Every structure is written in structure tokens, then in C-alpha cells.
Amino acid sequence: MSQEMSFAVLGAGHGGQALAGYLALRGFSVNLFNRSPERIGSIKLMGGIQIEGEMSGFAPMNLVTHHIEEAIRDVQVIMVVTPANAHRFLAELMAPYLTDGQIVVLNPGRTGGALEVQQVFREQEVKARVVVAEAQTFLFASRISGPAQARIFRIKNSIPVAALPAYKTVEVTRILRQALPQFVPEDNVLKTSFSNIGAVFHPTLTILNAARIESTRGEFDYYLEGITPSVALILEAVDRERVKVAEALGVRVNTAREWLYYAYDASGRDLYEAIQNNPGYQGIRAPATIFHRYITEDVPMSLVPIASFGKLLGVPTPTIDIFIHLANLMHRRDYVAEGRTVEKLGVAGMSVKEIRQLVVSG
């Protein structure tokens, strides 16, 4: 383990506090940033975070700040641990202060995260030689358990990560594994982006259970009760569209049913059976409201980019389009305008060959 390696963790929510504490407990220097000072006041006062669960101990922070320039100064790795809706804002915020050799990692990128951040850096004319990478999912299941306290319930065994461009992935992964051995190299950011299983489960399931969520305040098992055979058929349709758009880009991703087997050893003749046979879903309650990140984040940052790529490549996404439309109606928003489109990702008008060239070689 390199004691000289240093991190900035951007975001002091459930994941940010857990990751900052985990890295500090492993002996690394960590700067913690949050744009609202209220969230980090108790951490600043205490000088660190009390970590409980899979790791435990008091994790001292090198710096706790709401000033981005201070947070990322002289650090090697910048870990972005916020909802994907904040990625563009944070990229614009950090752009003037980036320096050569820094690595920006999105934890996770959702769909198109690295592409969006890289495009922001182009728009902001960043001259520093910086590598952007994205994780396919977040390392922990974690929660804030009190002021300056976070609990890590579970540390995942393997987290695929890809850099933009892809030829930097092995180097980036080697650096990250000094602190986070769970990170493993993935082919490219198209693979991490379209392996986003939350795009299939979260928005569709929340919208299809909207009446039940509103009438019970989420007092039911989200997956085991919320997914009936009919609901599972609709989830499979969304999943097929995700897989087909990825295939049009030359990327092979696991279906939701395959993912359940690899992640949880849960199998079945169809998606419904596989979900019902997954003990990992027992006791997971539904959101208490439909105004939840399963829609506010996963529609604009997951479904919208899949549909946008589909339109660019001539791959129909009728079921995904329906759920984007329903989310707009339910929240009185325009998630297409707010979300990640091929224009915002910097690939509008490109051929598959050009997109893959951008992703692989920059």
C-alpha cells in the first residue's frame, strides 16, 4: 500500500462518507468535499468519521471543505460519489483546478457518465492531462448512521471499472487497486455504462408500483412483492431494449437474469422466477415516495441516454420511451431535456466506428 497516494472524495452523502472513511482507515490521506457546508459541519468539528459495520474505527480526514479548489489540490485520485445528476455540475466546478496526472473516478457512472464529464472538460477547455474513469456500480451498501457516522453493511467483491480512453484502464485500475483491490478492469466505458442494471429495475418498478407506494408509503417488499409475473414481463422488455442498444455499439452486456445469477447465484426459467429465488432481495422495502432517485436519477441518467443512443443508431426503444414519458407526467418534468443525450455526451452524429474509436483510443 502506497502511503503517498491521496484522495479527494466529492460528496458527503451515504456513499461519500463511507468511502472517505474506508480509505482513511486504510491509511490514505483523504480530503472530503461537499458543496453545502451544513452536511459536513459535524465531520469538520470531529475531524473525521466514525465507521461501523464491515470496517470499524475512527477515520481522520486530512481536510473537510466546501471549496472544490482546496479539495482537489495535490491529490492523485478524485472520487466522485454523488447522484449522477451532479456529475456535470461537479465537472464544471473542478475544471479550472485540475492538474496533470489526476484521475477522476465516477462511483458509479450510471449510463454515459465518463463521456459526459469528458465532454464538459472539452467544453471548459481543460488543458491538464486528466483521465476520467467510471465504476459500473458502487463499492458499498452503506448508510449515514448519525452525525459524522457511517455504516458499511456490505463491501462488494468485484467492481468493474473502465477509463476513457480504454487503453488507460489497466494503468488506472492498477493505481486504484492499491487502495481498493475490489476494482477490476472492464473493456471500456460503453460496457460499464450499458451494464447498468438499475436502469432496468429502478424507474420501471417504481412507476409500475406508484399507486401502492403512495398508498402505503412504501410499506411492502420492493422486489419480491412489487414484481409480479406481469411486471416481470415489462422489465424484460426494458432489459431487451438496453441489451439491443449495447449490441448496436458492439458491446455484449449481461441480461438482467444473467446478472442475477452472477451477482446473487439466483436462477430461474424467467426473470420473475430468478427474482423470487434471490434471498438478497428479502426485506428490501420500497421507496416511501415516488419522488425518489430511482426516478429522479435513473430516468435522466440511465433511461434517457439508452433511448438517445437507440435513436442515433436506429434501434427502437418503445418500452423505455413509455417510462420516460410516464416519469415526465408523474413529476411534471422534462427528463429528456434534463438528461444525458448523445448531444450532451459529445457523440451526436457519430457512427458506431467513430464512437468506439473515441471510447477506445480517445
FENUR-V390394 format. One record per residue. N is the residue number from 1. RES is the residue in one small letter. PHI is phi in radians with two decimals (none if undefined). PSI is psi as a letter, one per 30 degrees, with the letter a starting at -180 (* if undefined). OMEGA is omega as a letter, one per 30 degrees, with the letter a starting at -180 (999 if undefined). Layout:
N_RES_PHI_PSI_OMEGA, N_RES_PHI_PSI_OMEGA
This chain:
1_m_none_k_a, 2_s_-1.52_j_l, 3_q_-1.28_f_a, 4_e_-1.46_f_a, 5_m_-1.20_k_a, 6_s_-2.30_l_a, 7_f_-2.27_k_l, 8_a_-1.98_k_l, 9_v_-1.89_j_a, 10_l_-1.74_j_a, 11_g_2.01_k_a, 12_a_-2.03_h_l, 13_g_-1.48_a_a, 14_h_-0.95_e_a, 15_g_-1.27_e_a, 16_g_-1.09_e_l, 17_q_-1.14_e_l, 18_a_-1.12_e_a, 19_l_-1.19_e_l, 20_a_-1.05_e_l, 21_g_-1.14_e_l, 22_y_-1.03_e_a, 23_l_-1.13_e_l, 24_a_-1.15_e_l, 25_l_-1.13_f_l, 26_r_-1.50_g_l, 27_g_1.72_g_a, 28_f_-1.70_l_l, 29_s_-1.34_k_a, 30_v_-2.27_k_l, 31_n_-1.77_k_a, 32_l_-1.91_k_a, 33_f_-2.05_k_l, 34_n_-2.54_k_a, 35_r_-1.22_f_l, 36_s_-1.76_k_a, 37_p_-1.12_f_a, 38_e_-1.05_e_a, 39_r_-1.14_f_a, 40_i_-1.91_g_a, 41_g_-1.01_e_a, 42_s_-1.20_e_l, 43_i_-1.18_e_l, 44_k_-1.10_e_a, 45_l_-1.10_e_a, 46_m_-1.42_f_a, 47_g_1.47_g_l, 48_g_3.01_a_a, 49_i_-2.26_k_l, 50_q_-1.49_j_a, 51_i_-1.79_k_l, 52_e_-2.25_l_l, 53_g_1.79_b_a, 54_e_-1.10_f_l, 55_m_-2.20_l_l, 56_s_-2.55_k_l, 57_g_2.49_l_l, 58_f_-1.55_k_a, 59_a_-1.85_j_a, 60_p_-1.28_k_l, 61_m_-1.65_k_l, 62_n_-1.19_e_a, 63_l_-2.70_k_l, 64_v_-2.18_k_a, 65_t_-2.68_l_l, 66_h_-1.91_g_l, 67_h_-1.86_j_a, 68_i_-1.11_e_a, 69_e_-1.07_e_l, 70_e_-1.11_e_a, 71_a_-1.12_e_a, 72_i_-1.73_f_a, 73_r_-1.13_k_l, 74_d_1.15_g_l, 75_v_-1.73_l_a, 76_q_-1.48_e_a, 77_v_-2.17_k_l, 78_i_-1.89_j_a, 79_m_-1.72_j_l, 80_v_-1.58_j_a, 81_v_-2.22_i_a, 82_t_-2.42_l_l, 83_p_-0.96_k_a, 84_a_-1.08_f_l, 85_n_-1.02_f_a, 86_a_-1.60_f_a, 87_h_-1.05_e_a, 88_r_-1.11_e_l, 89_f_-1.03_e_a, 90_l_-1.17_e_l, 91_a_-1.10_e_l, 92_e_-1.13_e_a, 93_l_-1.18_e_a, 94_m_-1.49_f_a, 95_a_-0.87_e_a, 96_p_-1.19_f_a, 97_y_-1.97_g_a, 98_l_-1.22_k_a, 99_t_-2.28_l_a, 100_d_-0.93_k_l, 101_g_1.56_f_a, 102_q_-1.34_l_l, 103_i_-2.07_k_l, 104_v_-1.87_k_a, 105_v_-2.05_k_l, 106_l_-1.60_k_a, 107_n_-2.13_i_f, 108_p_-1.66_a_a, 109_g_-1.54_f_a, 110_r_1.00_b_a, 111_t_-2.01_j_l, 112_g_1.55_g_a, 113_g_-1.06_e_a, 114_a_-1.11_e_l, 115_l_-1.07_e_a, 116_e_-1.15_e_a, 117_v_-1.12_e_l, 118_q_-1.07_e_l, 119_q_-1.14_e_l, 120_v_-1.08_e_l, 121_f_-1.10_e_l, 122_r_-1.14_e_a, 123_e_-1.08_e_a, 124_q_-1.49_g_l, 125_e_0.95_h_l, 126_v_-1.19_k_a, 127_k_-1.65_f_a, 128_a_-1.12_k_l, 129_r_-1.44_j_a, 130_v_-2.10_k_l, 131_v_-1.84_k_l, 132_v_-1.80_k_l, 133_a_-2.37_l_l, 134_e_-2.42_k_l, 135_a_-1.56_k_a, 136_q_-1.31_f_l, 137_t_-2.63_l_a, 138_f_-1.54_k_a, 139_l_-1.14_e_a, 140_f_-2.05_l_l, 141_a_-1.77_j_a, 142_s_-2.59_l_l, 143_r_-2.57_l_l, 144_i_-1.29_k_a, 145_s_-1.87_f_l, 146_g_2.98_l_l, 147_p_-1.03_k_a, 148_a_1.00_h_l, 149_q_-2.37_k_l, 150_a_-2.43_k_l, 151_r_-1.99_k_l, 152_i_-1.75_j_a, 153_f_-1.37_e_a, 154_r_-2.65_k_l, 155_i_-1.88_k_a, 156_k_-1.21_l_a, 157_n_-1.30_e_a, 158_s_-2.54_k_a, 159_i_-2.17_j_l, 160_p_-1.14_k_l, 161_v_-2.39_k_l, 162_a_-2.39_k_l, 163_a_-1.79_l_l, 164_l_-2.10_j_g, 165_p_-1.41_l_a, 166_a_-1.12_f_a, 167_y_-1.18_f_l, 168_k_-1.55_f_a, 169_t_-1.08_e_a, 170_v_-1.09_e_l, 171_e_-1.11_e_l, 172_v_-1.10_e_a, 173_t_-1.10_e_l, 174_r_-1.04_e_l, 175_i_-1.16_e_a, 176_l_-1.12_e_a, 177_r_-1.19_f_l, 178_q_-1.09_e_l, 179_a_-1.90_e_a, 180_l_-2.28_i_a, 181_p_-1.15_f_l, 182_q_-1.29_f_a, 183_f_-1.29_k_l, 184_v_-2.24_k_a, 185_p_-1.27_k_l, 186_e_-1.91_l_a, 187_d_-1.00_e_a, 188_n_-2.91_l_a, 189_v_-1.27_f_l, 190_l_-1.19_e_l, 191_k_-1.19_e_l, 192_t_-1.13_e_a, 193_s_-1.19_e_a, 194_f_-1.53_f_l, 195_s_-1.55_g_a, 196_n_-1.31_j_a, 197_i_-1.22_f_l, 198_g_-1.00_f_l, 199_a_-1.08_e_a, 200_v_-1.45_e_a, 201_f_-1.41_e_a, 202_h_-1.17_d_a, 203_p_-1.18_e_a, 204_t_-1.12_e_a, 205_l_-1.17_e_l, 206_t_-1.17_e_a, 207_i_-1.18_e_a, 208_l_-1.18_f_l, 209_n_-1.86_g_a, 210_a_-0.99_e_a, 211_a_-1.09_e_a, 212_r_-1.19_e_l, 213_i_-1.08_e_a, 214_e_-1.21_e_a, 215_s_-1.47_f_a, 216_t_-1.98_f_a, 217_r_1.00_h_l, 218_g_1.38_g_a, 219_e_-1.46_i_l, 220_f_-2.80_l_l, 221_d_-1.23_j_a, 222_y_-1.02_e_a, 223_y_-1.54_e_a, 224_l_-1.29_e_l, 225_e_-1.74_e_a, 226_g_-1.29_f_l, 227_i_-1.86_j_l, 228_t_-1.73_l_l, 229_p_-0.97_e_a, 230_s_-1.21_e_l, 231_v_-1.09_e_l, 232_a_-1.08_e_l, 233_l_-1.09_e_l, 234_i_-1.23_e_l, 235_l_-1.05_e_l, 236_e_-1.12_e_l, 237_a_-1.15_e_l, 238_v_-1.06_e_a, 239_d_-1.11_e_l, 240_r_-1.04_e_l, 241_e_-1.16_e_l, 242_r_-1.01_e_a, 243_v_-1.11_e_a, 244_k_-1.20_e_l, 245_v_-1.13_e_l, 246_a_-1.07_e_l, 247_e_-1.05_e_l, 248_a_-1.13_f_l, 249_l_-1.58_g_a, 250_g_1.41_g_a, 251_v_-2.08_k_l, 252_r_-1.73_j_l, 253_v_-2.06_l_l, 254_n_-1.19_k_l, 255_t_-1.24_l_l, 256_a_-1.06_e_l, 257_r_-1.18_e_l, 258_e_-1.09_e_a, 259_w_-1.09_e_l, 260_l_-1.05_e_l, 261_y_-1.22_e_a, 262_y_-1.20_e_a, 263_a_-1.42_e_a, 264_y_-2.24_g_a, 265_d_1.02_g_l, 266_a_-1.71_k_a, 267_s_-2.24_l_l, 268_g_-3.11_l_a, 269_r_-1.21_f_l, 270_d_-2.58_a_a, 271_l_-1.11_e_a, 272_y_-1.04_e_a, 273_e_-1.11_e_a, 274_a_-1.09_e_l, 275_i_-1.15_e_a, 276_q_-1.15_f_a, 277_n_-1.58_g_a, 278_n_-1.74_j_l, 279_p_-1.15_f_l, 280_g_-1.16_f_a, 281_y_-1.61_f_a, 282_q_-1.15_k_l, 283_g_1.49_f_l, 284_i_-1.37_j_a, 285_r_-1.50_l_l, 286_a_-1.28_l_l, 287_p_-1.04_l_a, 288_a_-1.39_f_a, 289_t_-2.60_l_l, 290_i_-1.38_f_l, 291_f_-1.54_i_a, 292_h_-2.35_l_a, 293_r_-1.07_f_l, 294_y_-1.06_f_l, 295_i_-1.92_e_a, 296_t_-1.11_f_l, 297_e_-1.74_e_a, 298_d_-1.30_f_l, 299_v_-1.29_e_a, 300_p_-1.23_f_a, 301_m_-1.78_f_l, 302_s_-2.25_e_a, 303_l_-1.23_e_a, 304_v_-1.05_e_l, 305_p_-1.13_e_l, 306_i_-1.08_e_l, 307_a_-1.13_e_a, 308_s_-1.18_e_l, 309_f_-1.09_e_l, 310_g_-1.03_e_l, 311_k_-1.11_e_l, 312_l_-1.09_e_a, 313_l_-1.69_f_l, 314_g_1.31_g_l, 315_v_-1.85_j_a, 316_p_-1.12_k_l, 317_t_-2.29_i_a, 318_p_-1.11_e_a, 319_t_-1.24_e_l, 320_i_-1.05_e_l, 321_d_-1.02_e_l, 322_i_-1.05_e_a, 323_f_-1.24_e_l, 324_i_-1.09_e_l, 325_h_-1.10_e_l, 326_l_-1.11_e_l, 327_a_-1.09_e_l, 328_n_-1.03_e_a, 329_l_-1.16_e_a, 330_m_-1.17_e_a, 331_h_-1.82_f_a, 332_r_0.94_h_a, 333_r_-2.23_l_l, 334_d_-2.08_i_a, 335_y_-1.25_f_l, 336_v_-1.20_e_l, 337_a_-1.14_e_a, 338_e_-1.42_f_a, 339_g_-1.59_a_a, 340_r_-1.49_j_l, 341_t_-1.82_l_l, 342_v_-1.07_f_l, 343_e_-1.13_e_a, 344_k_-1.23_f_l, 345_l_-1.55_f_l, 346_g_1.36_g_a, 347_v_-2.14_g_a, 348_a_-1.03_k_l, 349_g_1.41_f_a, 350_m_-1.41_l_l, 351_s_-1.44_l_l, 352_v_-1.02_e_l, 353_k_-1.04_e_a, 354_e_-1.19_e_l, 355_i_-1.10_e_a, 356_r_-1.16_e_l, 357_q_-1.12_e_l, 358_l_-1.06_e_a, 359_v_-1.26_e_a, 360_v_-1.44_e_a, 361_s_-2.10_f_l, 362_g_1.37_*_999
